[in-house]
Amino acid sequence: MTYTPTQWKDGDLVTSAKLNKLEQGVAAGGGAFFVHCTVTYDEEEGEDIGPLDKTWNEISEAAESGPVILVINGDE
């Protein structure tokens, strides 16, 4: 079965069904390499992406063999 990506638009609701569809598509494609980071916002400094939990070399090597997915957590 071929994976059909969701065409996201501004205002779309993220649901467990849509996330599960993504998870199943990734698993069927052989997996993915996840990179996590936190985005913070300061009124004076603006938006800042915090440190990644993987090195550039790890990300680069993973990208040669499959998808790399950036997971961004918001700082509240």
VOSEDREN-259321 format. One record per residue: residue number from 1; x, y, z of N, C-alpha, C, O in turn. Coordinates in steps of 0.1 Angstrom, whole numbers, plus 5000, padded with zeros to 4 digits. Example, Ala and Ser with C-alpha at 12.3 -4.5 7.8 and 13.67 -1.06 7.14 Angstrom:
<koldrens>
     i    npx    npy    npz   capx   capy   capz    cpx    cpy    cpz    opx    opy    opz
     1   5132   4943   5078   5123   4955   5078   5132   4967   5078   5142   4967   5085
     2   5128   4978   5071   5137   4989   5071   5129   5000   5079   5134   5011   5080
</koldrens>
This chain:
<koldrens>
     i    npx    npy    npz   capx   capy   capz    cpx    cpy    cpz    opx    opy    opz
     1   5008   4988   5000   5000   5000   5000   5009   5012   5000   5018   5013   5008
     2   5006   5022   4992   5014   5034   4990   5009   5044   5001   4997   5046   5003
     3   5019   5051   5007   5016   5062   5016   5012   5074   5009   5019   5079   5000
     4   5001   5080   5013   4996   5093   5008   4998   5103   5019   4990   5103   5028
     5   5007   5113   5017   5009   5123   5027   4997   5132   5029   4989   5134   5020
     6   4995   5137   5041   4984   5146   5044   4988   5160   5039   5000   5164   5042
     7   4980   5166   5032   4982   5180   5028   4978   5190   5038   4966   5194   5038
     8   4987   5193   5048   4983   5202   5059   4981   5216   5054   4988   5221   5045
     9   4971   5223   5061   4968   5237   5058   4968   5244   5072   4965   5238   5082
    10   4970   5257   5072   4969   5265   5084   4955   5262   5090   4945   5263   5083
    11   4955   5260   5103   4943   5258   5110   4938   5244   5111   4929   5241   5118
    12   4945   5234   5104   4941   5220   5105   4943   5215   5119   4953   5219   5126
    13   4935   5206   5124   4935   5200   5137   4944   5188   5136   4942   5179   5128
    14   4954   5187   5145   4962   5175   5146   4955   5165   5154   4953   5168   5166
    15   4952   5153   5149   4945   5143   5156   4953   5131   5158   4963   5129   5151
    16   4949   5122   5167   4957   5109   5169   4956   5101   5157   4965   5094   5153
    17   4945   5101   5150   4943   5094   5137   4953   5098   5127   4959   5090   5120
    18   4955   5111   5125   4965   5116   5115   4979   5113   5120   4987   5110   5111
    19   4982   5114   5133   4995   5111   5137   4998   5096   5136   5009   5092   5132
    20   4988   5088   5138   4990   5073   5137   4992   5070   5122   5000   5061   5119
    21   4985   5077   5113   4987   5075   5099   5002   5078   5095   5008   5070   5088
    22   5007   5089   5101   5021   5092   5098   5031   5082   5104   5040   5077   5097
    23   5028   5077   5116   5036   5067   5122   5037   5054   5114   5047   5048   5112
    24   5025   5050   5109   5024   5038   5101   5031   5039   5088   5038   5030   5083
    25   5030   5051   5082   5037   5054   5069   5052   5053   5071   5060   5048   5063
    26   5057   5059   5082   5072   5059   5085   5076   5045   5087   5086   5040   5082
    27   5069   5037   5095   5072   5023   5098   5073   5015   5086   5082   5006   5084
    28   5063   5017   5077   5062   5009   5065   5074   5013   5055   5078   5004   5047
    29   5079   5025   5057   5090   5029   5048   5104   5025   5054   5114   5030   5048
    30   5104   5018   5064   5117   5014   5070   5122   5022   5082   5133   5020   5086
    31   5113   5031   5087   5117   5038   5098   5122   5052   5095   5123   5056   5083
    32   5125   5060   5105   5131   5073   5103   5140   5076   5115   5140   5070   5125
    33   5148   5087   5113   5157   5092   5123   5151   5104   5128   5149   5114   5121
    34   5148   5104   5141   5141   5116   5148   5152   5125   5154   5160   5120   5162
    35   5150   5138   5152   5159   5148   5159   5150   5157   5167   5140   5162   5161
    36   5153   5158   5179   5144   5166   5188   5151   5180   5192   5163   5180   5194
    37   5142   5190   5193   5147   5203   5198   5136   5211   5204   5124   5207   5202
    38   5139   5222   5211   5129   5230   5217   5129   5244   5211   5140   5250   5209
    39   5118   5249   5208   5117   5263   5203   5113   5272   5215   5103   5269   5222
    40   5120   5282   5217   5117   5292   5228   5114   5305   5221   5118   5308   5210
    41   5106   5313   5228   5103   5327   5223   5105   5337   5234   5100   5335   5245
    42   5112   5347   5231   5115   5358   5240   5110   5371   5232   5113   5373   5221
    43   5103   5380   5239   5097   5391   5232   5108   5400   5227   5106   5407   5216
    44   5120   5401   5233   5130   5409   5228   5139   5402   5218   5143   5408   5208
    45   5141   5389   5220   5150   5382   5211   5143   5375   5200   5149   5372   5190
    46   5130   5373   5201   5123   5366   5191   5123   5351   5193   5126   5346   5204
    47   5121   5343   5182   5121   5329   5182   5135   5323   5182   5144   5328   5174
    48   5138   5313   5190   5151   5307   5190   5149   5292   5190   5142   5287   5199
    49   5156   5285   5181   5155   5270   5182   5167   5265   5190   5179   5269   5188
    50   5163   5258   5201   5173   5253   5210   5182   5242   5204   5181   5239   5193
    51   5191   5237   5213   5200   5227   5208   5193   5214   5203   5183   5210   5208
    52   5199   5208   5193   5193   5195   5188   5199   5184   5196   5210   5186   5202
    53   5192   5173   5197   5197   5162   5205   5206   5152   5197   5210   5142   5202
    54   5209   5156   5184   5218   5148   5176   5229   5157   5170   5226   5169   5169
    55   5240   5152   5167   5251   5160   5160   5248   5161   5146   5240   5154   5140
    56   5255   5171   5139   5253   5173   5125   5258   5160   5117   5252   5156   5108
    57   5268   5154   5122   5273   5142   5116   5263   5130   5117   5261   5123   5107
    58   5257   5129   5128   5246   5119   5130   5235   5121   5120   5230   5112   5114
    59   5230   5134   5119   5219   5137   5111   5223   5135   5096   5215   5129   5088
    60   5235   5139   5092   5240   5137   5078   5240   5123   5074   5236   5119   5064
    61   5246   5115   5083   5247   5100   5080   5233   5094   5079   5231   5085   5070
    62   5224   5097   5088   5211   5092   5088   5203   5096   5075   5196   5088   5070
    63   5206   5108   5071   5199   5113   5059   5202   5105   5046   5195   5105   5036
    64   5214   5099   5046   5219   5091   5035   5211   5078   5033   5210   5072   5022
    65   5205   5073   5044   5198   5060   5044   5183   5061   5046   5176   5051   5045
    66   5178   5072   5049   5163   5073   5051   5159   5087   5056   5167   5096   5056
    67   5146   5089   5059   5141   5102   5063   5146   5106   5076   5148   5098   5085
    68   5148   5119   5077   5151   5126   5090   5139   5135   5094   5135   5143   5086
    69   5134   5133   5106   5122   5140   5110   5126   5149   5122   5132   5144   5132
    70   5124   5162   5121   5127   5172   5132   5114   5173   5140   5104   5177   5135
    71   5116   5170   5153   5105   5171   5163   5107   5183   5171   5117   5184   5178
    72   5098   5193   5170   5100   5206   5177   5090   5207   5188   5078   5205   5187
    73   5095   5209   5200   5087   5211   5212   5087   5226   5215   5097   5232   5215
    74   5075   5232   5218   5074   5246   5221   5077   5248   5236   5073   5239   5244
    75   5083   5258   5239   5086   5262   5253   5074   5271   5258   5072   5282   5252
    76   5067   5267   5268   5055   5275   5272   5059   5282   5284   5050   5290   5289
</koldrens>
